[in-house]
């Protein structure tokens, strides 16, 4: 049976926005579903970037995932912006190139702290490492 990824995204987005509120900076879809190459056996790889990401947020996210019928095939990750900034630049570039934004701070409304480190370009957030803009 083919998965209704659009229906999943709608439910998942609503749930993460409700769960994390203003702590949610970015929600995207990574991997084969994001690239439009998914098959019937493909997993789902959501990408969630939070302002703050600790034990409380991870436990709440785990409970949310456990409530979903697709829980067995959800393989994405949750991270804080600070953790993402610590990644190697090649890994960040791969994430950017392979992730479709679903929910992000809008082009016209930029969250404090992102204005010089992030750029919206061709429908994607480009994450610029902080050392380039001190």
C-alpha positions in Angstrom: 0.0 0.0 0.0 1.4 3.4 -1.0 1.8 5.9 1.7 -0.1 9.2 1.7 2.9 11.4 2.4 0.9 14.7 2.0 -1.5 13.5 4.7 1.3 12.5 6.9 3.0 15.8 6.5 -0.2 17.7 7.4 -0.7 15.7 10.6 3.0 15.7 11.5 3.4 19.5 11.0 0.3 20.2 13.0 1.6 17.9 15.8 5.1 19.4 15.9 3.8 23.0 15.8 1.4 22.2 18.6 4.1 20.3 20.6 7.0 22.8 20.3 5.3 26.2 19.5 7.8 29.0 19.1 10.7 26.6 20.0 10.2 25.0 16.6 12.6 26.8 14.1 12.4 24.3 11.2 10.6 21.2 10.1 11.6 19.5 6.9 11.5 16.2 5.1 14.8 14.6 4.3 15.6 11.5 2.3 13.7 9.7 -0.4 10.3 11.3 0.4 11.9 14.8 0.3 13.6 14.0 -3.0 10.4 12.5 -4.5 12.1 9.0 -4.9 10.2 7.1 -2.2 9.0 3.6 -2.8 6.4 1.6 -0.8 9.1 0.4 1.6 10.7 3.8 2.2 11.0 5.2 5.7 10.1 8.8 6.6 12.9 11.2 7.6 11.6 14.4 9.3 14.1 17.0 10.3 13.3 19.1 13.3 15.4 22.0 14.5 14.6 23.6 17.8 15.8 26.7 19.7 16.3 24.5 22.7 16.5 20.7 22.6 16.9 18.8 25.8 15.6 15.8 27.6 12.1 17.3 28.0 11.8 18.1 24.3 13.1 14.7 23.2 10.7 12.8 25.5 7.8 14.8 24.3 8.8 14.1 20.7 9.1 10.4 21.4 5.6 10.3 22.9 4.3 12.2 19.8 6.0 9.7 17.4 4.6 6.8 19.4 1.1 8.1 18.9 1.4 8.0 15.1 0.4 5.0 13.0 3.6 5.5 11.0 5.8 5.3 14.1 7.7 2.2 12.9 9.0 3.9 9.7 9.9 7.4 11.1 13.7 7.7 11.2 14.4 11.4 11.1 16.1 13.5 13.9 15.6 16.4 16.3 18.4 18.8 17.0 19.0 22.3 18.4 20.3 25.0 16.2 23.5 25.1 18.3 24.1 21.4 17.7 23.6 21.9 14.0 26.1 24.7 13.9 28.7 22.3 15.4 28.3 19.9 12.4 31.0 19.8 9.7 30.1 22.2 6.9 29.9 19.3 4.4 27.3 17.5 6.5 25.3 20.7 6.9 25.4 21.2 3.1 24.2 17.7 2.5 21.3 18.2 4.9 20.4 21.5 3.1 20.5 19.9 -0.3 18.5 16.8 0.7 15.8 18.5 2.9 12.5 20.0 1.7 11.3 22.7 4.1 7.8 22.2 5.5 7.7 24.7 8.3 10.2 27.4 8.9 10.5 31.0 10.0 9.1 32.9 7.0 11.1 34.9 4.5 9.7 38.1 5.8 9.7 37.3 9.5 13.2 36.3 10.6 13.7 35.1 14.2 16.4 37.0 16.2 19.7 35.4 15.7 19.0 33.9 12.3 19.1 37.0 10.2 22.8 36.9 9.5 23.3 33.2 9.8 20.6 31.9 7.5 19.4 32.7 4.1 16.3 31.6 2.3 17.3 30.6 -1.3 15.3 28.8 -3.9 12.9 27.4 -1.4 15.5 26.2 1.1 17.2 27.5 4.2 20.9 27.9 3.7 22.6 27.5 7.0 25.7 29.7 7.1 28.2 28.8 9.7 28.5 31.4 12.5 32.2 32.0 12.0 31.3 33.7 8.7 29.3 36.4 10.5 30.6 37.3 13.9 
